[in-house]
Amino acid sequence: MGEVNLDMAQETCEVKVRRGESVDRALRRLKKALDKEGILKTMRAKRCYEKPSEKKKRLKNSRPSNRF
C-alpha cells in the first residue's frame, strides 16, 4: 500500500474518543465523518496523477445521457 500525503488534505476532521469508547468505534466514527465531508473521495482521487484525457472520459461517462 502506498503512503498518503497529508499535505493534500485541505480540510481537517476531528473525532474525540469518548470515555469508555473503544478505539475501533472511534475509528469508525472518524471514517464516517471523513466520508460525509468528502475528504476520503478527494484523497483517493489525488493519490495518483490523472491525465486530462482520462479526466474528460471519466466526467463524460458520469454525466447522464439524453438518449431517447
The first five atom37 places (N, CA, C, CB, O) and aatype in JSON, in Angstrom:
{
  "aatype": [12, 7, 6, 19, 2, 10, 3, 12, 0, 5, 6, 16, 4, 6, 19, 11, 19, 1, 1, 7, 6, 15, 19, 3, 1, 0, 10, 1, 1, 10, 11, 11, 0, 10, 3, 11, 6, 7, 9, 10, 11, 16, 12, 1, 0, 11, 1, 4, 18, 6, 11, 14, 15, 6, 11, 11, 11, 1, 10, 11, 2, 15, 1, 14, 15, 2, 1, 13],
  "atom_mask": [
    [1, 1, 1, 1, 1],
    [1, 1, 1, 0, 1],
    [1, 1, 1, 1, 1],
    [1, 1, 1, 1, 1],
    [1, 1, 1, 1, 1],
    [1, 1, 1, 1, 1],
    [1, 1, 1, 1, 1],
    [1, 1, 1, 1, 1],
    [1, 1, 1, 1, 1],
    [1, 1, 1, 1, 1],
    [1, 1, 1, 1, 1],
    [1, 1, 1, 1, 1],
    [1, 1, 1, 1, 1],
    [1, 1, 1, 1, 1],
    [1, 1, 1, 1, 1],
    [1, 1, 1, 1, 1],
    [1, 1, 1, 1, 1],
    [1, 1, 1, 1, 1],
    [1, 1, 1, 1, 1],
    [1, 1, 1, 0, 1],
    [1, 1, 1, 1, 1],
    [1, 1, 1, 1, 1],
    [1, 1, 1, 1, 1],
    [1, 1, 1, 1, 1],
    [1, 1, 1, 1, 1],
    [1, 1, 1, 1, 1],
    [1, 1, 1, 1, 1],
    [1, 1, 1, 1, 1],
    [1, 1, 1, 1, 1],
    [1, 1, 1, 1, 1],
    [1, 1, 1, 1, 1],
    [1, 1, 1, 1, 1],
    [1, 1, 1, 1, 1],
    [1, 1, 1, 1, 1],
    [1, 1, 1, 1, 1],
    [1, 1, 1, 1, 1],
    [1, 1, 1, 1, 1],
    [1, 1, 1, 0, 1],
    [1, 1, 1, 1, 1],
    [1, 1, 1, 1, 1],
    [1, 1, 1, 1, 1],
    [1, 1, 1, 1, 1],
    [1, 1, 1, 1, 1],
    [1, 1, 1, 1, 1],
    [1, 1, 1, 1, 1],
    [1, 1, 1, 1, 1],
    [1, 1, 1, 1, 1],
    [1, 1, 1, 1, 1],
    [1, 1, 1, 1, 1],
    [1, 1, 1, 1, 1],
    [1, 1, 1, 1, 1],
    [1, 1, 1, 1, 1],
    [1, 1, 1, 1, 1],
    [1, 1, 1, 1, 1],
    [1, 1, 1, 1, 1],
    [1, 1, 1, 1, 1],
    [1, 1, 1, 1, 1],
    [1, 1, 1, 1, 1],
    [1, 1, 1, 1, 1],
    [1, 1, 1, 1, 1],
    [1, 1, 1, 1, 1],
    [1, 1, 1, 1, 1],
    [1, 1, 1, 1, 1],
    [1, 1, 1, 1, 1],
    [1, 1, 1, 1, 1],
    [1, 1, 1, 1, 1],
    [1, 1, 1, 1, 1],
    [1, 1, 1, 1, 1]
  ],
  "atom_positions": [
    [[0.85, -1.18, 0.0], [0.0, 0.0, 0.0], [0.89, 1.24, 0.0], [-0.96, 0.0, 1.23], [1.95, 1.25, 0.63]],
    [[0.48, 2.28, -0.69], [1.26, 3.5, -0.76], [1.01, 4.41, 0.42], [0.0, 0.0, 0.0], [0.06, 4.23, 1.19]],
    [[1.87, 5.37, 0.55], [1.72, 6.33, 1.63], [0.74, 7.42, 1.22], [3.09, 6.94, 2.02], [0.62, 7.75, 0.04]],
    [[0.05, 7.98, 2.18], [-0.89, 9.06, 1.93], [-0.23, 10.36, 2.37], [-2.25, 8.84, 2.68], [0.2, 10.49, 3.51]],
    [[-0.14, 11.3, 1.46], [0.46, 12.59, 1.76], [-0.58, 13.47, 2.44], [1.01, 13.27, 0.48], [-1.58, 13.84, 1.83]],
    [[-0.35, 13.79, 3.69], [-1.32, 14.57, 4.45], [-1.36, 16.03, 4.02], [-1.01, 14.48, 5.92], [-2.28, 16.76, 4.39]],
    [[-0.36, 16.46, 3.24], [-0.37, 17.84, 2.75], [-1.5, 18.06, 1.76], [0.98, 18.19, 2.1], [-1.94, 19.2, 1.55]],
    [[-1.99, 16.98, 1.14], [-3.06, 17.12, 0.18], [-4.39, 17.45, 0.85], [-3.19, 15.84, -0.63], [-5.26, 18.08, 0.26]],
    [[-4.53, 17.03, 2.09], [-5.78, 17.27, 2.8], [-5.9, 18.74, 3.14], [-5.88, 16.39, 4.07], [-5.11, 19.27, 3.92]],
    [[-6.89, 19.4, 2.57], [-7.1, 20.81, 2.83], [-8.04, 21.01, 4.0], [-7.63, 21.52, 1.59], [-8.03, 22.05, 4.65]],
    [[-8.86, 20.01, 4.25], [-9.82, 20.1, 5.34], [-9.37, 19.16, 6.44], [-11.25, 19.75, 4.85], [-8.65, 18.19, 6.2]],
    [[-9.8, 19.44, 7.64], [-9.49, 18.56, 8.74], [-10.78, 18.08, 9.38], [-8.59, 19.26, 9.78], [-11.81, 18.75, 9.33]],
    [[-10.69, 16.94, 9.98], [-11.84, 16.37, 10.65], [-11.35, 15.83, 11.99], [-12.53, 15.25, 9.78], [-10.31, 15.17, 12.05]],
    [[-12.08, 16.11, 13.04], [-11.64, 15.72, 14.37], [-12.72, 14.9, 15.05], [-11.28, 16.96, 15.22], [-13.9, 15.24, 15.02]],
    [[-12.28, 13.8, 15.66], [-13.18, 12.96, 16.43], [-12.51, 12.69, 17.77], [-13.51, 11.61, 15.68], [-11.41, 12.15, 17.82]],
    [[-13.17, 13.08, 18.85], [-12.62, 12.85, 20.17], [-13.12, 11.53, 20.71], [-12.98, 14.01, 21.13], [-14.31, 11.22, 20.61]],
    [[-12.21, 10.75, 21.27], [-12.57, 9.46, 21.83], [-13.27, 9.69, 23.16], [-11.32, 8.55, 22.0], [-12.74, 10.35, 24.06]],
    [[-14.46, 9.14, 23.27], [-15.24, 9.31, 24.48], [-14.75, 8.36, 25.56], [-16.74, 9.09, 24.2], [-14.11, 7.35, 25.27]],
    [[-15.06, 8.68, 26.78], [-14.65, 7.83, 27.9], [-15.36, 6.48, 27.78], [-14.98, 8.51, 29.26], [-16.57, 6.41, 27.63]],
    [[-14.57, 5.42, 27.86], [-15.11, 4.07, 27.78], [-15.38, 3.6, 26.36], [0.0, 0.0, 0.0], [-15.89, 2.49, 26.18]],
    [[-15.06, 4.41, 25.36], [-15.31, 4.04, 23.96], [-14.1, 3.31, 23.4], [-15.64, 5.29, 23.1], [-12.96, 3.69, 23.67]],
    [[-14.34, 2.27, 22.64], [-13.23, 1.53, 22.04], [-12.63, 2.34, 20.88], [-13.69, 0.13, 21.55], [-13.29, 3.19, 20.29]],
    [[-11.39, 2.04, 20.6], [-10.7, 2.74, 19.51], [-11.33, 2.37, 18.16], [-9.18, 2.39, 19.52], [-11.4, 3.2, 17.25]],
    [[-11.79, 1.14, 18.05], [-12.44, 0.72, 16.8], [-13.68, 1.55, 16.5], [-12.81, -0.77, 16.87], [-13.92, 1.94, 15.36]],
    [[-14.46, 1.81, 17.54], [-15.68, 2.59, 17.35], [-15.34, 4.05, 17.0], [-16.56, 2.54, 18.62], [-16.0, 4.66, 16.17]],
    [[-14.31, 4.59, 17.64], [-13.89, 5.96, 17.34], [-13.36, 6.05, 15.91], [-12.8, 6.43, 18.34], [-13.6, 7.04, 15.21]],
    [[-12.64, 5.02, 15.48], [-12.13, 4.99, 14.11], [-13.28, 4.93, 13.11], [-11.19, 3.8, 13.91], [-13.23, 5.56, 12.05]],
    [[-14.31, 4.16, 13.45], [-15.49, 4.08, 12.59], [-16.18, 5.44, 12.49], [-16.47, 3.03, 13.12], [-16.62, 5.83, 11.4]],
    [[-16.27, 6.15, 13.61], [-16.88, 7.49, 13.58], [-16.04, 8.45, 12.75], [-17.05, 8.04, 15.0], [-16.58, 9.29, 12.03]],
    [[-14.71, 8.32, 12.85], [-13.82, 9.18, 12.05], [-14.01, 8.91, 10.57], [-12.36, 8.95, 12.45], [-14.1, 9.85, 9.78]],
    [[-14.07, 7.65, 10.18], [-14.26, 7.31, 8.77], [-15.6, 7.82, 8.26], [-14.18, 5.8, 8.57], [-15.69, 8.29, 7.12]],
    [[-16.63, 7.74, 9.09], [-17.94, 8.27, 8.7], [-17.88, 9.78, 8.48], [-19.0, 7.93, 9.76], [-18.44, 10.3, 7.52]],
    [[-17.19, 10.47, 9.4], [-17.08, 11.92, 9.29], [-16.29, 12.31, 8.05], [-16.41, 12.5, 10.55], [-16.65, 13.26, 7.36]],
    [[-15.2, 11.58, 7.77], [-14.4, 11.87, 6.58], [-15.2, 11.62, 5.31], [-13.13, 11.02, 6.57], [-15.11, 12.39, 4.35]],
    [[-15.98, 10.58, 5.3], [-16.81, 10.27, 4.14], [-17.89, 11.33, 3.95], [-17.45, 8.88, 4.29], [-18.19, 11.73, 2.82]],
    [[-18.47, 11.77, 5.04], [-19.51, 12.79, 4.98], [-18.97, 14.11, 4.42], [-20.11, 13.02, 6.36], [-19.66, 14.8, 3.67]],
    [[-17.75, 14.45, 4.8], [-17.13, 15.69, 4.32], [-16.58, 15.55, 2.9], [-16.0, 16.1, 5.26], [-16.31, 16.56, 2.24]],
    [[-16.43, 14.32, 2.43], [-15.9, 14.11, 1.08], [-14.39, 14.13, 1.02], [0.0, 0.0, 0.0], [-13.82, 14.2, -0.07]],
    [[-13.74, 14.06, 2.15], [-12.28, 14.14, 2.2], [-11.66, 12.85, 1.65], [-11.8, 14.38, 3.65], [-10.68, 12.91, 0.91]],
    [[-12.23, 11.71, 2.0], [-11.69, 10.44, 1.5], [-11.76, 10.36, -0.01], [-12.44, 9.26, 2.12], [-10.83, 9.86, -0.65]],
    [[-12.84, 10.83, -0.57], [-13.02, 10.78, -2.03], [-11.94, 11.61, -2.74], [-14.42, 11.28, -2.41], [-11.37, 11.17, -3.73]],
    [[-11.68, 12.82, -2.22], [-10.66, 13.67, -2.85], [-9.27, 13.1, -2.63], [-10.75, 15.1, -2.31], [-8.41, 13.21, -3.51]],
    [[-9.02, 12.5, -1.47], [-7.7, 11.91, -1.21], [-7.45, 10.75, -2.16], [-7.59, 11.44, 0.26], [-6.35, 10.61, -2.69]],
    [[-8.46, 9.92, -2.38], [-8.3, 8.8, -3.3], [-8.11, 9.29, -4.72], [-9.52, 7.86, -3.22], [-7.34, 8.7, -5.49]],
    [[-8.8, 10.36, -5.08], [-8.68, 10.9, -6.44], [-7.31, 11.5, -6.68], [-9.76, 11.95, -6.7], [-6.79, 11.43, -7.8]],
    [[-6.71, 12.08, -5.66], [-5.41, 12.73, -5.8], [-4.25, 11.81, -5.48], [-5.34, 13.94, -4.92], [-3.1, 12.25, -5.43]],
    [[-4.55, 10.52, -5.26], [-3.5, 9.56, -4.91], [-2.48, 9.44, -6.04], [-4.1, 8.19, -4.6], [-1.28, 9.3, -5.79]],
    [[-2.94, 9.5, -7.29], [-2.04, 9.44, -8.42], [-2.5, 10.44, -9.48], [-1.97, 7.99, -9.0], [-3.64, 10.92, -9.45]],
    [[-1.62, 10.74, -10.42], [-1.91, 11.72, -11.46], [-2.94, 11.17, -12.43], [-0.63, 12.12, -12.2], [-2.88, 10.02, -12.84]],
    [[-3.88, 12.01, -12.79], [-4.89, 11.64, -13.78], [-4.68, 12.5, -15.02], [-6.33, 11.82, -13.21], [-4.73, 13.72, -14.96]],
    [[-4.45, 11.83, -16.14], [-4.22, 12.57, -17.38], [-5.48, 13.33, -17.76], [-3.8, 11.61, -18.51], [-6.58, 12.88, -17.46]],
    [[-5.32, 14.49, -18.42], [-6.5, 15.27, -18.81], [-7.48, 14.48, -19.67], [-6.07, 16.51, -19.56], [-8.7, 14.64, -19.54]],
    [[-6.97, 13.62, -20.56], [-7.88, 12.83, -21.4], [-8.67, 11.83, -20.56], [-7.09, 12.09, -22.49], [-9.84, 11.58, -20.84]],
    [[-8.04, 11.25, -19.53], [-8.74, 10.32, -18.64], [-9.79, 11.06, -17.82], [-7.75, 9.6, -17.72], [-10.87, 10.53, -17.55]],
    [[-9.47, 12.28, -17.42], [-10.41, 13.09, -16.65], [-11.64, 13.42, -17.49], [-9.74, 14.39, -16.15], [-12.77, 13.33, -17.0]],
    [[-11.42, 13.8, -18.75], [-12.54, 14.11, -19.65], [-13.41, 12.88, -19.84], [-12.02, 14.61, -21.01], [-14.64, 12.98, -19.83]],
    [[-12.78, 11.72, -20.03], [-13.53, 10.48, -20.24], [-14.35, 10.14, -18.99], [-12.58, 9.32, -20.59], [-15.51, 9.73, -19.11]],
    [[-13.76, 10.3, -17.82], [-14.47, 10.0, -16.57], [-15.66, 10.93, -16.38], [-13.52, 10.11, -15.38], [-16.75, 10.49, -16.0]],
    [[-15.45, 12.22, -16.64], [-16.54, 13.18, -16.49], [-17.65, 12.94, -17.52], [-16.01, 14.61, -16.62], [-18.83, 13.08, -17.22]],
    [[-17.26, 12.58, -18.75], [-18.24, 12.32, -19.79], [-19.1, 11.11, -19.43], [-17.54, 12.1, -21.12], [-20.31, 11.11, -19.66]],
    [[-18.47, 10.07, -18.88], [-19.21, 8.86, -18.52], [-20.08, 9.07, -17.29], [-18.24, 7.7, -18.28], [-21.05, 8.35, -17.1]],
    [[-19.75, 10.04, -16.45], [-20.55, 10.26, -15.24], [-21.77, 11.12, -15.51], [-19.7, 10.91, -14.18], [-22.7, 11.15, -14.7]],
    [[-21.79, 11.84, -16.64], [-22.93, 12.68, -16.96], [-24.1, 11.81, -17.43], [-22.56, 13.71, -18.03], [-23.89, 10.79, -18.08]],
    [[-25.32, 12.22, -17.11], [-26.47, 11.45, -17.6], [-26.63, 11.66, -19.11], [-27.77, 11.86, -16.85], [-26.43, 12.77, -19.62]],
    [[-26.99, 10.6, -19.79], [-27.15, 10.71, -21.24], [-28.58, 11.15, -21.57], [-26.82, 9.36, -21.95], [-29.51, 10.88, -20.81]],
    [[-28.73, 11.82, -22.68], [-30.04, 12.32, -23.11], [-30.57, 11.5, -24.27], [-29.95, 13.79, -23.5], [-31.27, 12.04, -25.13]],
    [[-30.26, 10.23, -24.31], [-30.74, 9.37, -25.4], [-32.17, 8.95, -25.15], [-29.84, 8.12, -25.55], [-32.58, 8.68, -24.02]],
    [[-32.92, 8.91, -26.24], [-34.32, 8.51, -26.14], [-34.54, 7.21, -26.84], [-35.24, 9.57, -26.71], [-35.67, 6.7, -26.87]]
  ]
}
